[in-house]
């Protein structure tokens, strides 16, 4: 499972004293554990799909944080966050391109916004940025 890879990478980052990688992996592992507890209380299991969602959310948070540091000209912190994003994004599957998204949308019978969004959430979770899907859909 992907969680085992993340745990091993976190340990390796600690040994290598790579604070940027260790920090971001620790954040993901903590959020994973919290969601695992929450889902267990509901009688559900957590898997790679949920972990990919957590990773995407953390990457979005990092991106927002980096923009804030760039606005106040703190290049050192922005570079640290870029390293964290790079370390974390290696665990995501290859993202679908705009052309691939457009082709998938065109192959669907029902091109309504709710139907398309549901299709991508069900079949391409972790492989696509939903805001990109929305913008491609609106441009058609």
Backbone as ProteinMPNN parsed JSONL, in Angstrom:
{"seq_chain_A": "XXXXXXXXXXXXXXXXXXXXXXXXXXXXXXXXXXXXXXXXXXXXXXXXXXXXXXXXXXXXXXXXXXXXXXXXXXXXXXXXXXXXXXXXXXXXXXXXXXXXXXXXXXXXXXXXXXXXXXXXXXXXXXXXXXXXXXXXXXXX", "coords_chain_A": {"N_chain_A": [[0.822, -1.196, 0.0], [0.284, 2.319, -0.447], [0.564, 3.845, 1.838], [2.457, 2.493, 3.337], [4.753, 2.95, 1.837], [4.999, 5.702, 2.215], [5.453, 5.831, 4.973], [7.921, 4.492, 5.155], [9.476, 6.23, 3.615], [9.359, 8.483, 5.222], [10.788, 7.683, 7.479], [13.262, 7.272, 6.248], [13.806, 9.9, 5.468], [14.097, 11.057, 7.966], [16.419, 9.787, 8.847], [18.202, 10.751, 6.956], [18.218, 13.346, 7.625], [16.611, 15.18, 6.311], [14.795, 17.722, 6.532], [12.7, 19.104, 5.221], [11.336, 17.195, 3.586], [10.685, 15.294, 5.546], [9.003, 16.801, 7.185], [6.734, 17.375, 5.564], [5.862, 14.8, 4.937], [5.243, 13.866, 7.463], [3.06, 15.468, 8.066], [1.175, 14.514, 6.208], [0.974, 11.833, 7.048], [-0.08, 12.183, 9.622], [-2.582, 13.372, 9.054], [-3.674, 11.262, 7.657], [-3.858, 9.313, 9.648], [-5.728, 10.536, 11.358], [-7.986, 10.579, 9.68], [-8.285, 7.863, 9.334], [-9.018, 7.002, 11.912], [-11.434, 8.358, 12.135], [-12.944, 7.164, 10.062], [-12.951, 4.507, 10.906], [-14.543, 4.687, 13.137], [-16.937, 4.953, 11.924], [-17.23, 2.534, 10.873], [-15.885, 1.947, 8.524], [-13.249, 1.274, 6.126], [-9.992, 2.594, 5.436], [-8.223, 3.545, 2.505], [-5.956, 3.566, -0.345], [-7.137, 5.391, -2.057], [-8.312, 7.365, -0.436], [-5.989, 8.264, 0.765], [-4.624, 9.384, -1.401], [-6.306, 11.516, -1.87], [-5.862, 12.994, 0.456], [-3.163, 13.655, 0.082], [-3.374, 15.293, -2.182], [-4.85, 17.418, -1.104], [-3.043, 18.41, 0.798], [-0.992, 19.212, -0.911], [-2.298, 21.298, -2.225], [-2.682, 23.06, -0.075], [-0.003, 23.614, 0.492], [0.738, 24.911, -1.842], [-0.829, 27.238, -1.696], [0.299, 28.334, 0.603], [2.909, 28.775, -0.258], [2.489, 30.744, -2.194], [1.735, 32.84, -0.533], [4.153, 33.332, 0.839], [5.717, 34.139, -1.309], [4.469, 36.517, -1.977], [5.239, 38.181, 0.099], [7.889, 38.346, -0.342], [9.602, 36.301, 0.706], [11.764, 34.361, -0.172], [13.302, 32.179, 0.626], [11.681, 30.571, 2.333], [9.685, 29.977, 0.473], [11.145, 28.442, -1.341], [11.729, 26.234, 0.3], [9.148, 25.191, 0.626], [8.611, 24.533, -2.004], [10.357, 22.407, -2.331], [9.155, 20.605, -0.593], [6.711, 20.231, -1.896], [7.609, 18.995, -4.22], [8.684, 16.607, -3.195], [6.382, 15.391, -2.204], [4.609, 15.269, -4.375], [5.598, 13.24, -5.916], [4.369, 10.94, -5.123], [1.876, 10.897, -6.165], [-0.29, 9.61, -8.723], [0.253, 9.715, -12.316], [-0.937, 12.695, -13.648], [-3.896, 13.512, -15.465], [-3.9, 15.063, -18.656], [-5.017, 18.205, -20.099], [-6.008, 17.754, -22.657], [-6.542, 14.985, -22.575], [-8.557, 14.973, -20.645], [-10.52, 16.452, -21.974], [-11.032, 14.691, -24.123], [-12.126, 12.503, -22.738], [-14.429, 13.668, -21.651], [-15.802, 14.282, -24.009], [-16.398, 11.72, -24.869], [-18.384, 10.895, -23.208], [-21.877, 10.222, -22.692], [-23.804, 11.767, -21.25], [-23.31, 15.034, -20.761], [-23.685, 16.842, -18.755], [-22.89, 19.047, -16.047], [-23.011, 17.953, -13.316], [-23.038, 15.168, -13.894], [-20.655, 14.722, -15.322], [-18.705, 15.552, -13.464], [-19.182, 13.703, -11.426], [-18.517, 11.339, -12.769], [-15.731, 11.682, -13.178], [-14.861, 11.834, -10.512], [-15.488, 9.293, -9.59], [-14.07, 7.546, -11.317], [-11.516, 8.551, -11.827], [-10.174, 9.409, -9.56], [-7.656, 11.098, -7.82], [-6.1, 11.195, -10.059], [-6.631, 13.415, -11.448], [-7.139, 16.94, -11.528], [-9.833, 18.39, -10.153], [-10.76, 20.994, -10.493], [-9.616, 21.672, -12.898], [-10.964, 19.908, -14.572], [-13.519, 21.001, -14.368], [-13.1, 23.554, -15.526], [-12.355, 22.825, -18.149], [-14.675, 21.523, -18.961], [-16.535, 23.629, -18.909], [-15.516, 25.158, -20.953], [-16.222, 23.826, -23.217]], "CA_chain_A": [[0.0, 0.0, 0.0], [0.976, 3.597, -0.545], [0.871, 4.341, 3.18], [3.718, 1.862, 3.75], [5.815, 3.687, 1.147], [5.145, 6.996, 2.88], [6.079, 5.613, 6.283], [9.326, 4.174, 4.91], [10.122, 7.46, 3.145], [9.47, 9.365, 6.379], [11.911, 7.171, 8.27], [14.467, 7.551, 5.465], [14.041, 11.345, 5.54], [14.628, 11.33, 9.31], [17.814, 9.322, 8.873], [18.987, 11.633, 6.092], [18.059, 14.691, 8.178], [15.944, 15.995, 5.293], [13.685, 18.29, 7.304], [11.575, 19.476, 4.367], [10.598, 15.986, 3.222], [10.136, 14.708, 6.762], [7.904, 17.641, 7.68], [5.53, 17.21, 4.752], [5.395, 13.421, 5.087], [4.635, 13.767, 8.785], [1.736, 16.089, 7.964], [0.298, 13.579, 5.494], [0.755, 10.662, 7.901], [-0.972, 12.597, 10.708], [-3.93, 13.527, 8.496], [-4.118, 9.908, 7.32], [-4.232, 8.658, 10.909], [-6.974, 11.148, 11.811], [-9.078, 10.108, 8.839], [-8.441, 6.432, 9.615], [-9.785, 6.901, 13.15], [-12.789, 8.817, 11.844], [-13.635, 6.164, 9.248], [-13.156, 3.299, 11.719], [-15.687, 4.925, 14.014], [-18.115, 4.787, 11.075], [-17.225, 1.155, 10.403], [-15.326, 1.886, 7.177], [-11.8, 1.117, 6.005], [-9.313, 3.638, 4.663], [-7.352, 2.955, 1.498], [-5.106, 4.447, -1.133], [-7.954, 6.452, -2.657], [-8.407, 8.431, 0.568], [-4.64, 8.795, 0.957], [-4.351, 10.264, -2.539], [-7.083, 12.728, -1.624], [-5.135, 13.728, 1.496], [-1.952, 14.2, -0.532], [-3.776, 16.406, -3.041], [-5.235, 18.54, -0.243], [-1.825, 18.962, 1.383], [-0.31, 19.927, -1.987], [-3.034, 22.546, -2.439], [-2.348, 23.918, 1.065], [1.381, 24.048, 0.307], [0.741, 25.879, -2.946], [-1.362, 28.486, -1.15], [1.28, 28.852, 1.551], [4.042, 29.263, -1.043], [2.068, 32.018, -2.789], [1.805, 33.839, 0.533], [5.562, 33.678, 1.075], [6.213, 34.881, -2.469], [3.896, 37.874, -1.912], [6.002, 38.976, 1.061], [9.291, 38.225, -0.749], [10.372, 35.379, 1.526], [12.139, 33.36, -1.16], [13.845, 31.0, 1.306], [10.544, 29.732, 2.737], [9.035, 29.517, -0.755], [11.98, 27.348, -1.861], [11.511, 25.076, 1.173], [7.837, 24.632, 0.305], [8.736, 23.915, -3.331], [10.995, 21.094, -2.105], [8.136, 19.752, 0.012], [5.762, 19.88, -2.958], [8.281, 18.048, -5.1], [8.783, 15.327, -2.492], [5.047, 14.82, -2.032], [3.947, 15.021, -5.662], [6.102, 11.994, -6.501], [3.503, 9.842, -4.698], [0.621, 10.952, -6.913], [-0.214, 9.005, -10.057], [0.366, 10.677, -13.416], [-2.146, 13.49, -13.792], [-4.435, 13.589, -16.815], [-3.703, 16.358, -19.306], [-6.238, 18.886, -20.515], [-6.495, 17.067, -23.858], [-7.116, 13.707, -22.141], [-9.821, 15.292, -19.969], [-11.47, 16.85, -23.03], [-11.411, 13.468, -24.852], [-13.008, 11.71, -21.871], [-15.723, 14.367, -21.582], [-16.464, 14.121, -25.306], [-16.847, 10.334, -25.025], [-19.528, 10.66, -22.319], [-23.202, 10.517, -23.25], [-24.375, 12.87, -20.484], [-22.262, 16.031, -20.562], [-24.089, 17.822, -17.748], [-21.835, 19.27, -15.059], [-23.002, 16.957, -12.232], [-22.713, 13.826, -14.397], [-19.228, 14.687, -15.673], [-17.927, 15.625, -12.222], [-19.342, 12.409, -10.745], [-17.748, 10.358, -13.543], [-14.307, 11.858, -12.894], [-14.606, 11.494, -9.106], [-15.595, 7.844, -9.422], [-13.145, 6.778, -12.14], [-10.184, 9.143, -11.969], [-9.786, 10.042, -8.294], [-6.216, 11.154, -7.632], [-5.41, 11.33, -11.339], [-7.093, 14.611, -12.131], [-7.492, 18.105, -10.73], [-11.247, 18.599, -10.443], [-10.973, 22.357, -10.988], [-9.263, 21.628, -14.316], [-12.095, 19.25, -15.235], [-14.596, 21.974, -14.413], [-12.801, 24.603, -16.508], [-12.418, 22.218, -19.482], [-16.092, 21.274, -19.24], [-17.184, 24.916, -19.185], [-15.004, 25.704, -22.215], [-16.78, 23.071, -24.342]], "C_chain_A": [[0.863, 1.255, 0.0], [1.374, 4.126, 0.834], [2.189, 3.749, 3.688], [4.914, 2.552, 3.096], [6.076, 5.021, 1.834], [5.826, 6.859, 4.236], [7.571, 5.331, 6.132], [10.096, 5.42, 4.462], [10.307, 8.447, 4.288], [10.649, 8.95, 7.255], [13.23, 7.481, 7.569], [14.814, 9.041, 5.526], [14.583, 11.734, 6.912], [16.093, 10.952, 9.388], [18.716, 10.249, 8.072], [18.967, 13.087, 6.564], [17.54, 15.677, 7.128], [14.669, 16.552, 5.925], [12.478, 18.652, 6.454], [10.712, 18.261, 4.036], [9.936, 15.371, 4.445], [8.929, 15.492, 7.256], [6.629, 17.384, 6.884], [4.99, 15.783, 4.85], [4.725, 13.221, 6.442], [3.239, 14.376, 8.79], [0.754, 15.121, 7.314], [-0.02, 12.37, 6.366], [-0.199, 10.992, 9.054], [-2.402, 12.723, 10.208], [-4.515, 12.162, 8.136], [-4.62, 9.205, 8.576], [-5.553, 9.222, 11.438], [-8.163, 10.654, 10.991], [-9.331, 8.619, 9.077], [-9.29, 6.228, 10.865], [-11.242, 7.278, 12.904], [-13.576, 7.765, 11.057], [-13.886, 4.872, 10.022], [-14.349, 3.472, 12.644], [-17.004, 4.801, 13.244], [-18.197, 3.37, 10.502], [-16.684, 0.987, 8.994], [-13.818, 1.713, 7.245], [-11.236, 2.265, 5.181], [-8.348, 2.962, 3.699], [-6.541, 4.001, 0.759], [-5.886, 5.615, -1.741], [-8.055, 7.648, -1.702], [-7.035, 9.082, 0.799], [-4.263, 9.738, -0.184], [-5.095, 11.585, -2.392], [-6.383, 13.606, -0.579], [-3.898, 14.397, 0.903], [-2.3, 15.405, -1.411], [-4.159, 17.636, -2.211], [-4.01, 19.211, 0.364], [-1.041, 19.739, 0.318], [-0.981, 21.269, -2.274], [-2.711, 23.539, -1.319], [-0.929, 24.471, 0.927], [1.486, 25.111, -0.782], [0.25, 27.24, -2.469], [-0.357, 29.144, -0.208], [2.481, 29.451, 0.807], [3.711, 30.61, -1.686], [2.138, 33.142, -1.765], [3.233, 34.278, 0.807], [6.137, 34.469, -0.093], [5.701, 36.316, -2.461], [4.684, 38.767, -0.964], [7.51, 38.853, 0.837], [10.146, 37.38, 0.192], [10.728, 34.176, 0.639], [12.644, 32.066, -0.512], [12.726, 30.043, 1.721], [9.827, 29.173, 1.52], [9.826, 28.361, -1.373], [11.818, 26.08, -1.03], [10.187, 24.397, 0.837], [7.865, 23.969, -1.065], [9.379, 22.531, -3.219], [9.987, 20.116, -1.502], [7.119, 19.304, -1.031], [6.351, 18.829, -3.886], [8.354, 16.653, -4.467], [7.423, 14.63, -2.426], [4.394, 14.459, -3.363], [4.447, 13.744, -6.326], [5.233, 10.792, -6.12], [2.151, 9.841, -5.406], [0.779, 10.218, -8.243], [-0.11, 10.1, -11.108], [-0.98, 11.38, -13.592], [-2.587, 13.531, -15.254], [-4.223, 14.995, -17.378], [-5.056, 16.949, -19.698], [-6.853, 18.192, -21.729], [-7.153, 15.738, -23.488], [-8.471, 13.931, -21.459], [-10.884, 15.633, -21.004], [-11.955, 15.617, -23.795], [-12.381, 12.618, -24.042], [-14.393, 12.351, -21.804], [-16.491, 14.168, -22.887], [-16.991, 12.703, -25.516], [-18.059, 10.007, -24.148], [-20.838, 11.001, -23.02], [-23.8, 11.749, -22.585], [-23.253, 13.868, -20.163], [-22.685, 17.124, -19.58], [-22.999, 17.908, -16.677], [-21.865, 18.221, -13.937], [-22.587, 15.565, -12.712], [-21.224, 13.699, -14.709], [-18.373, 14.686, -14.409], [-17.997, 14.296, -11.464], [-18.509, 11.337, -11.445], [-16.255, 10.464, -13.208], [-13.97, 11.514, -11.444], [-14.595, 9.986, -8.895], [-14.461, 7.1, -10.122], [-11.713, 7.303, -12.17], [-9.723, 9.862, -10.7], [-8.269, 9.969, -8.131], [-5.444, 11.352, -8.918], [-5.741, 12.633, -12.036], [-7.402, 15.706, -11.117], [-8.921, 18.48, -11.102], [-11.532, 20.027, -10.924], [-10.612, 22.456, -12.466], [-10.377, 20.972, -15.119], [-13.231, 20.251, -15.415], [-14.327, 23.05, -15.473], [-12.834, 24.059, -17.94], [-13.871, 22.002, -19.884], [-16.808, 22.568, -19.615], [-16.728, 25.513, -20.516], [-15.586, 24.973, -23.437], [-18.119, 23.63, -24.797]], "O_chain_A": [[2.026, 1.231, 0.403], [2.406, 4.782, 0.975], [2.948, 4.423, 4.385], [5.961, 2.719, 3.722], [7.225, 5.423, 2.015], [6.673, 7.675, 4.601], [8.388, 5.861, 6.884], [11.233, 5.636, 4.882], [11.301, 9.172, 4.325], [11.415, 9.798, 7.714], [14.197, 7.899, 8.205], [15.987, 9.401, 5.624], [15.423, 12.628, 7.022], [16.91, 11.698, 9.928], [19.856, 10.503, 8.459], [19.618, 13.949, 5.975], [17.963, 16.831, 7.064], [13.606, 15.935, 5.86], [11.343, 18.523, 6.913], [9.492, 18.302, 4.191], [8.772, 14.973, 4.396], [7.942, 14.903, 7.697], [5.561, 17.196, 7.466], [3.775, 15.586, 4.846], [3.745, 12.483, 6.549], [2.335, 13.857, 9.446], [-0.359, 14.93, 7.803], [-1.169, 11.93, 6.416], [-1.035, 10.166, 9.42], [-3.333, 12.242, 10.853], [-5.715, 11.937, 8.294], [-5.68, 8.579, 8.565], [-6.403, 8.468, 11.913], [-9.22, 10.347, 11.543], [-10.476, 8.17, 9.024], [-10.182, 5.38, 10.88], [-12.162, 6.619, 13.389], [-14.742, 7.507, 11.357], [-14.908, 4.215, 9.824], [-15.081, 2.518, 12.908], [-18.058, 4.573, 13.838], [-19.112, 3.047, 9.744], [-16.986, -0.005, 8.33], [-13.191, 1.967, 8.273], [-11.924, 2.835, 4.334], [-7.735, 1.945, 4.023], [-6.451, 5.157, 1.173], [-5.341, 6.705, -1.914], [-7.901, 8.797, -2.115], [-6.937, 10.293, 1.001], [-3.648, 10.779, 0.049], [-4.576, 12.643, -2.748], [-6.327, 14.826, -0.727], [-3.619, 15.561, 1.186], [-1.602, 16.418, -1.385], [-3.827, 18.763, -2.579], [-3.943, 20.438, 0.438], [-0.488, 20.8, 0.607], [-0.302, 22.261, -2.537], [-2.492, 24.722, -1.581], [-0.68, 25.644, 1.207], [2.231, 26.082, -0.651], [0.839, 28.27, -2.796], [-0.186, 30.363, -0.223], [3.001, 30.499, 1.192], [4.551, 31.509, -1.72], [2.548, 34.259, -2.083], [3.495, 35.467, 0.988], [6.953, 35.369, 0.108], [6.406, 37.232, -2.886], [4.79, 39.973, -1.19], [8.307, 39.207, 1.706], [11.302, 37.72, 0.445], [10.085, 33.128, 0.695], [12.433, 30.98, -1.05], [12.819, 28.838, 1.483], [9.403, 28.017, 1.53], [9.234, 27.405, -1.875], [11.772, 24.979, -1.578], [10.113, 23.17, 0.77], [7.211, 22.946, -1.269], [8.993, 21.6, -3.926], [9.97, 18.937, -1.858], [6.712, 18.142, -1.052], [5.666, 17.888, -4.288], [8.112, 15.647, -5.135], [7.338, 13.411, -2.578], [3.7, 13.447, -3.459], [3.781, 13.216, -7.216], [5.352, 9.732, -6.735], [1.372, 8.899, -5.264], [1.866, 10.208, -8.821], [-0.354, 11.272, -10.822], [-2.025, 10.735, -13.674], [-1.758, 13.578, -16.163], [-4.352, 15.988, -16.662], [-6.089, 16.283, -19.634], [-8.073, 18.057, -21.82], [-8.207, 15.399, -24.027], [-9.414, 13.168, -21.672], [-12.016, 15.158, -20.919], [-13.145, 15.499, -24.088], [-13.343, 12.075, -24.585], [-15.407, 11.659, -21.89], [-17.695, 13.914, -22.868], [-17.943, 12.51, -26.272], [-18.689, 8.965, -24.323], [-20.909, 11.929, -23.824], [-24.252, 12.669, -23.266], [-22.355, 13.564, -19.378], [-22.107, 18.211, -19.576], [-22.276, 16.941, -16.44], [-20.82, 17.645, -13.633], [-21.861, 14.86, -12.011], [-20.606, 12.683, -14.393], [-17.425, 13.907, -14.297], [-16.994, 13.825, -10.928], [-17.867, 10.519, -10.785], [-15.595, 9.45, -12.98], [-12.904, 10.959, -11.176], [-13.794, 9.464, -8.119], [-13.941, 6.125, -9.58], [-10.792, 6.56, -12.509], [-8.958, 10.824, -10.776], [-7.672, 8.904, -8.286], [-4.25, 11.648, -8.879], [-5.194, 12.928, -13.098], [-7.862, 15.44, -10.007], [-9.188, 18.847, -12.247], [-12.469, 20.233, -11.695], [-11.223, 23.227, -13.206], [-10.702, 21.422, -16.218], [-13.832, 20.335, -16.486], [-15.227, 23.414, -16.23], [-13.29, 24.751, -18.85], [-14.25, 22.269, -21.025], [-17.608, 22.583, -20.551], [-17.46, 26.283, -21.136], [-15.456, 25.451, -24.564], [-18.721, 23.106, -25.734]]}, "name": "protein", "num_of_chains": 1, "seq": "XXXXXXXXXXXXXXXXXXXXXXXXXXXXXXXXXXXXXXXXXXXXXXXXXXXXXXXXXXXXXXXXXXXXXXXXXXXXXXXXXXXXXXXXXXXXXXXXXXXXXXXXXXXXXXXXXXXXXXXXXXXXXXXXXXXXXXXXXXXX"}
